[in-house]
Structures are given as C-alpha cells and as structure tokens.
Amino acid sequence: MAVDRPLLDPSAPQAVGSGTPLGLLPVAIRVPIRPARAILIGYLIAFPISLLLGFIATTLLPEAQPPQFDVEGPAAIVALVLFAPIAETLIMGAALLFLLLFLPPTAAIIVSAVGWGIAHSMLAPMWGLIIWWPFLIFSTLFVAWRVRSLALAFAIPMCVHALQNLLPALLIARGMTG
C-alpha cells in the first residue's frame, strides 16, 4: 500500500487523494515530484488494468461492439498517439480546472473519469466500461501536477495517454484489430 510519507517537508505538495479511495493509487502519480517516474508509473497502472477491464468486458458482453477507428497506417498513429492525447488532455484539463472551482480534488477526478467513460460510451457502449480507468489516472496526474506547473499538468497526463494509445495504434495501423 502506498504511504504518503515522502512529503515530510510541510512546504512540499501533498499527495492528491490522501484519506480517500484515490489514496490507494501509487504516491508517484499523486505527488508532483518526478515527472519521468510519474509518466512511467501512470502508464504501468493505466494500461494493464485497461487490458484487464477490456478482457472482462468482452467476456461478459461478447456481443458488444468495440470502438471502430476509420484510420489506418501512419494516420492511425498520428490520430491516436498524437492528436487524441493532445486534444483530450486539453479538454480534460479545462474541465478539471472548472470542476476544481466547485469540488474537492478527489470528487473532481472521479467526475472527470466518469464523464470520459460516458463520452466514450457514446461511440461504443463497452468502451466506456474500460476507458474510465485510464482517465482516472490521467485526471489524478493532472490534479497532482497543476500545483507545480500548469504546463506539466497538461504534459504529464498527455504523455501517459500517448503511451496508453501506442500499442493499440500500432495494431490498428497494421490492420491487426478485429
């Protein structure tokens, strides 16, 4: 279990989600200390659990349609690894900045993740059951890093999102999805 002790310095930023269920997430993504580590841990938490959620969803709902992407080849990589992370992180960050005006950080993160799940469900209902998880991680990273730098608050979840999309984009680019 993650412990929030790396922040013994009272002037250091506090871990996002301490004392809430988000406190179960690794401290590395809840405290804005090491950008590269936050990106790596964010990816290692988001991607495998997304795969597990995808497996569960397709097992329980085998008739459900997966999302369809009307791109292939290099365009798939540009769309999914560059454009989607940039556009969606900008939208997510703006929404989180607004939500944080009215909600505590944990509630804003959860509302963001659920909202992204709903938005992706409009394209493919099963997708929303999977996508909420990585957006919980992206939102947590954004809220954690915004206290250090707004640029890092956008850049770090954007990088994790790009990594999250990399393998699926490569598979789509090669026509290996079905």
Summary of the structure (lengths in Angstrom):
residues: 178
radius of gyration: 16.4
end to end distance: 37.7
largest distance: 52.8
contacts: 557
relative contact order: 0.17
helix: 69%
strand: 0%
